């Protein structure tokens, strides 16, 4: 990999940012696609058009700020996510940058991502989790 090509860690950060943008654009559909037990794909073109496709539906949204910030003559990204198990997704990613392709695989923790991201859906998810924990604690307090 040349000095002009972003490294795997930089590209993984972009993947997570693009998924956060998907949540900001259509949180309900994004959540349905990601939480389904079925594989889904995310593709991104050099113009910043991202498409998230799965059995639960598909959506197209703009991530041109993210693709521009990749720089390095970004051409295309294709990611395949494989069924959710225990809140984790396995994924395989390929980024085409200039005349080079960068591929990597990993595991994506959905719950951690949703609870740490900054969008409105993420804030609501954190509040719901806190509410559930408070209700559970109250119920346990009354049963003792």
N, C-alpha and C positions, 0 to 999 in steps of 0.2 A: 504494500500500500504506500503510495507516495505521500509526501508532506502536504499535498494539496487536497487530500481526501480525508473527510472526517473519520474519526475512529468509531468503534462499535458503541462505546458508552455514549458519545454525542448523538449517535443515531437512535439509540434506545430512548434517550430523553425526548427526542422529536416524536417518536412513536407515542409515548405517553401524553405529550402535549396535544398531538392530533386527536387522540381519543378523548381528551378533556374538551377539546373544541367540539367534537361530536356531541358530547353530553350537553354543552352549552346551547347547541343548535336544536337538538331534539332529544332531551334526556330520556323520555319515556321509551321511544323507539330504540335508542342506543342501548338502554338497559335491557330491553327485551331481546335484542340481538346478542348482546354479550352474555346475558345470563342463561340463554337457551343452552341446551346440552348438545347443540349441533355446531359443526364447524362454520366459521364465517370468514370473510376476507375484507381487507382494507387495501384499496389502491389509491395512489396519489400520483398525479401527473405533474409535469414541470410547470404548468400554468397554475398549480395550486388547487386543482379540482380533486377532492377526495370523495371516494365512494365506499360506503360500508354496506356490505351485503351479507345476508344470512337468511335462514329459514323464516325468521320472525319478520323479515321485511328488508328494505334497503333505503338508503338515503344518500344524498349528495350534498356536500357542503364545501366551503372555500377555506383553504389553509395556506393561501399564498404568502402570508407573512412568515409562516414556518418554513415553507419551501425556499423562499428568498434568503432566509437566515441560514439555511444549510449551505448556500453558496456552492462553490466548487463545481459548478456546471451540473447541478442536479437535473436528472432526466425523469426518473420514475421510481416508485417504490411499490412493492407488492408484499403484503403480509397475510399469512394464513394463520388463523387461530383455531385451535382444536378443543372440542368439548370441555366445558367447565367441570372440574372435579374438586370438591372441597374448597370452592372459591378461588381456584387457580386455573389459569389457561396456559396451555403450552402454545408457543407460536414459533413460526419460521418467517424470517424477513429477508428480503433482497432489495437493496437500494442500487440503482444504476446512476453513477455519477461520472460524467464525462465518458471515458472509454472503459471505466472500471466498474465492476459489480462488487458490492460488499454484502455478504450473507452472514446471518447469525441466527441462532435459536435461543429460546429462553423460556422462562416461566413468569407469568404475569399474575400477581395477586390482586384480584378484582376488588375485594373488600378494602384492602389497604389503599388502593388507588382511589376508590370512591370516597373514603373517609379522609384522605389527605389532599384531594384536589380542591380547587378554589371556587368552582362554579356554584350557582344557586342549587342545582340538584345535589351537589356534594354537601353543601351546608344543610340541606333538608335531611339527607341521609344521616349525617352526624346527629342532628337533633332527634330523629326517630330512634336512633340507636340509644341515645342517652335516655329518652323517654321510656323505652322498653326496659332498660336497666333499672330505672327508678320504679317502674310498675312491679318488676320482678322482686326488687328489694322490699317494696311495701307489702307484697303478698307474703313473702317469706317472714316478714316481721309480724304479720297477723296470724300466721300458722304456728308460731312458736308458743 
